Structure formats: structure tokens, C-alpha cells
Amino acid sequence: MSGKISEYPLPYNNSGPHDIMTGPDGLLWFCEFTGNRIGRMDPVSGKIVEFNLPRPNSGPRIMALGPDKNIWFTENLANRIGRISLDGGTVGEFQIPTYDAQPRGIKLGSDGNLWFAESNGNRIGRITPDGRITEFALPQPNSNPRGITAGPDGNMWFVEGHGNRIGRITVDGKITEFDLPSPNSAPADVTAGPDGKIWFTELAGNRIGRISLEGQIEEFNLPRPRSQPILIKTGPDGNLWFGELSGNRIGQITIDGKITEFDIPTKDSQPRGIAVGSEGNIWFSEQRGNRIGRVLLK
């Protein structure tokens, strides 16, 4: 039945899963923010394998596929960018030059490098596959960049949680910013949509937003207040999917703004990451529920 949700408990309590993605091996990979591990799950059998990170309290948060086919991730508390091989046997870590930068979002760019947002460092960073890091300061202080994605224009797009803006950076470091129409929206995450536009969540604004490559912004209110939409991804059905951190729901929005919501069985699970599984369903992480969930599409 389409829309049915199943949940899979993690082996250890209080693992705090955050982001989740599908790797080139067809398996689901996820960050355990509190457990200080990277997890891997077979979407068919449900089998979970976990890999401990070398340093304690690293706070792995957001992940992306690298050009080397390894899984790259931000270590929010350790101030590093991490990399793990698909067999889990090799972990590399790269120190960010700016102290206490608190990296969050990360994504592969059109230039073959990985780009990441420094929420506390107020910078956008770029790391080459061999670990060389370059940083680009944002024009205004305390902007709090968070999620980042590659746009269809070859640029990187990111959200500024405190600045209440959507930013764009070229691969050579030129930054342009666009103010959101609604104040204090606290944009949290961003993704390239199937319509050629950039979609984003407004954590405090309780909206899903969309911006054209020219900077025109539209916003769509969620049906219920204080839902706190968080991470967002494009689904295999041509819609956008997102987690509702306080609403305890998984949301779906069409490109014409129609929103559908699905209640998560576990109460107060705090859904965060969203991913498309290799089998064509929507998968998500439950930070407080300590589970990996699935929305059945097919």
C-alpha cells in the first residue's frame, strides 16, 4: 500500500541518526550523530552494519557521495570532513582550517569537488578528493549556512539559517544572496528539484520554499503549525520529500505545491534525513526514535 510506513530499530540505543543516503553499492548509509558511527543498511533484508569513527564525539551529521565513490560526511563536533570506503574499512578525516566551523551540509559539485557549509564558521568550504580545503567567507556575519546542494546551473546553492537568505556560490567562489520574503524563517536544507528550481525547507517559517535560478521565490505553507520541516530530497515520483522534525511526519510536496503528510508510528521520533532507496522507496532517519523508517511507494 503506497504511503505505508515501516520502521527498523538500530542495534544500539541513543545512536541519534541524522542524514541518510543511498550509496553506489545500493545500500543505505547514515550518520549516527550521538553514537559516533556510520551505519549501513540493506534496504531489502533490513540488515544493519555499523562502523565506529576513530575520534570520540565527532558528531557525524550530513553525508554525500564523493567522486571517488566513497561516502563523505561532515563531523559537526570534531570540525572535520570525513570519508569512509564502501567496505567500511578505511576512514579518512580532514581538519577544517577555521576553528569551530561546525560543518553541516555537504554535496558533490560540478567541479568534481565536495562543497560544505560551515554553520558557525560563516563560510562555504570546498574539499578536493585528496583532502585540500579552501574556504569562502560569506558577505554578512552570523549567516549560519546549513544545507547545500548542486544546482542545474553548475553552481552550489545553500541556505542561511540566521541570515534568512538563500545563497549561491560559483565554483570559483563568487557569492550571490537572495532574501526570503518571510522574516525569521530559519531555512534549514536545500535540494535541486525536478522542475529545474531549487527547493528548501523553512524550519521556523513552517513552509517549503522554491527559488528559480534567477532568484524568484515562492513559499508553500504546511497544513499544520509548528511542524518544523527539516531535510528535503527529490523523490523518484517527481515530488519533493521532507521530514517534519516536530510534526513527527514525512511530507510530500508536488511541484505545483500540493502537500501530503504521513504520520510516523513512533511518537516524537524527530525525523531528519531523507533518501531514495535503490528499490524506489523513501527512507528516513529518526533521531530520537533511534530507527530507520521507510515510506512505501511501490
N, C-alpha and C positions, 0 to 999 in steps of 0.2 A: 504494500500500500504506500503510495507516494506521500511523503511527509512524516512517515513513522520514524520515531527516534529510538535508537538503541544506545546503550552505554556500556563501556568496558572499564572496570576499575584498574588503577595502576597497582603494581606489586607492593609499593611502599607508601605508607601514609604521608600526608603533607608534602607531596612532591611539587605541588604548585605548577602544573603545566601551563605554559603560556602559548607561544606560537607553534604552529603545526604546518607541515608541507609534505608534498609527495616528492620523493627522490627519483633519480633516473633508474633506480632499481625497482620502481613500482611500489615501494614500501612507504609507509607514513613515518615521518621524522618529527620529533617535537622536543621543545626545550622544557626542562624541569627547573624552574626558577629557584624554588626553595630546596629541592632535592639535589641541586648542583650536578645534574646529569643530562645527557642527551639520550632520548628514548627513540626506539624504532619499533614499528608495529606492522604486522602483516594484515592488510585490510580484509583479507578473505578468512584466514584462520583466527585472527584476533591475537595471535602470539606476540608478546612484547619482550624486547631485549633492551637493556639499559647499559649505558656506558658512563662511568664516573669521570668527571673532569679533574685535571691534575691539581688545580688550586681550590681550596675550600672557599665557599661563599662567593663564587664567581657571578652568580645571578644570570645565567643564560636566558635570553629574552626573546629575540626575534631571529629568524633564520632565512637563508636564501641559498639557491643553487649557484655554485661558482662555475666559471668557465672551464675549470679543471675537473668538473663532475664530482667534486667534494661538496659537503654541506658546510656552509659558513654561517656563523652566528655571532651576535653581539653578547658580550659579557658585561652586563649593565653595572655590576658592582665592582668587578675587577678592573674595569677600564681597559678592556682588551677586545680585539676581534679574534674569534676562534674559528678553527677549521677541523673537521673530522672526516676521515675517509669512510667510504661506504661499508667497509667491514668493521668499522668502529675501532680498529687497532691503532690508528695514528691520529693524534690530536696535536695541532699546532696553535700557538697563541701569539698575538702581535700587540705590543703595548701601544696605546694611543698617546701621542705626544702631549696633548693638553691634559693637565691634571684633573681628575674627577669629571671627565667629559660626560659620563653616563650615556653610553651609546644605546640607541633603541632600534629603530628600523634599519634594515639593510636590504639591498637589492642589486642584482646584476645590471650594469649599464650597457649602453650600445657600444661603448668603447672597449668592452671586454674586462673592465674593472668592476669591483664591488663598491657601491656607494652607501654610506650610512649617515644617520642623523645623530648628532651629539646634543641630547636634550639639555644638559647642564653646561656643556662647553659652548653652546650657541654657535655651532659650526656644522657644516656638512663635510664629511670626510670621504676620502677615496682611497681604496687599498688595492694594490696590484696583486695578481695571483702569487707573486713571490714575497708579498708582505710589506711592500713600501707604502707608507701612508702620507697623504697630502691632505691638508685641511683648508677650508674656505670659510672665513668668518662671515656671519650674517650682518646685514647693514644696520640692524637695530638691536639693542641689548635685550636680554631676557626674552628672546622669542620662543624658546623651548621647542625646537624642531623635534618631531617624533617620527611618524611614519614616512616612508619614502618609497617611490616606485619609478619605474622606467616608463616614459610616455611614448606614444607612437611617433612623436616628433624627434625622437633621439635624445631628448633632454630628460633630466631627472626632476620629478615633482615631489614636493614634500609639504607637510602641514606644520604650522607653528602654533602649538597649543596655547601659549600665553600671548603671542603676538596676534592671534585671531586672524591669521592670514594663510593663504596658500602660496608656496614658493616654487620657483622653477630655477634650476641651475643647468647651464650648458656643460658639456664635458670639459670645456676649458675654464670653467669657474665663474662665468658671468651669471649673476643672480637677479631675478625679477620677482616682485612680490605683488599679491593681489589681496586686498582687504575683503573680509567676509561681510555680507550685508547686515547680518545679525551680530550684535556685540556679545562678548563673553561666551562664545560658542564652544571653545576648547576643542578644536579639531584634533582627532586622535590618530587616524590612519587614512591611507590613500591607496588607490589602485587604478590601473588603466581599465576602462570599461569597454564593452563590446561595440559601443557606438562611436568610438574614436575620441571620447572625452575622458576626463579624469574624475573619478568618484571618491568621496571622502565621508567620514563619519564626524559628527559633532557631538562629542561626549556630553557636554553640559547643555548644548542647544537642543538636544533630543531630536536631531534631524540627520538626514542623509543629504549630502550636497553633491553637486556636479559642476565642473568648470570646463569650459571649452578651451582649446589650445590658444585662443585669442584672449582668454580671461573673463568671459561671460559666465556668471554664476547663477545657478538655480538651487533651491532648497526644498526638501520634502519633509514635512513634519511626521514623526512617528505617531501611531494611533493612540498610544498610552504614555502618560507623563513619566519622567524620570527613568526612562529605560536605559540610558547611557550606552548608546551604540559604540562599539569599540573597533575591533579589527574587521576588515572588509576585503572580499575577493570576488572576482568574476567566476560564475559557475558554468558548468557545461551546458546548462539550459539557456544560456544567453542572458541570464539575470545576474544581479549582484546579491551576494550573501554576506551577512554580518552577524556578530554576536551582540546581545544586549546584556551588558555586564550586571546591571541591577534588575532589569526586567526578567532575567532568567529565561530568555527566549532566543531562538535563532530566527533572524529576519531575512526576508527575500524582497527585493525591490526590482521591478521591471524598469526598462529604460524610459517608459512613459510615466513612472512614478507610483505605480500601484504596489502597495506593501502587503505582504502576508507574513504572519508570525506563527512560530511553532513553539509550544511550551516544552521545556526540558523537564523530564520526570523528577530528577533530583532537585530538591529545593535549595535555593541560594547557592547554586553551583558556580556562579560567576564565569560564564563562557567567555573565552578570549579569542584564541586563534581560530582561523577558518581555512580549510583546504579542500581541494577537489581530489578525491581518491582516484587511483588508477582504474577502478572499476566503475567510475562515473557517479559516485555519490558524494554528498557533502559531509566532511568530517570537521570536528571542532574539539577544542580542549576546554576542560572545566577546571579552573584554577582552584576553587575552594572544594568543588565536588570530587577532585582528585581522580577524574575519569577522562577518557577519550570518548566522544559521542559521535554518532552517525545519523544524518538525515537521509532516509532512503528516497532516492529519486527514480530508481529503476530496478 
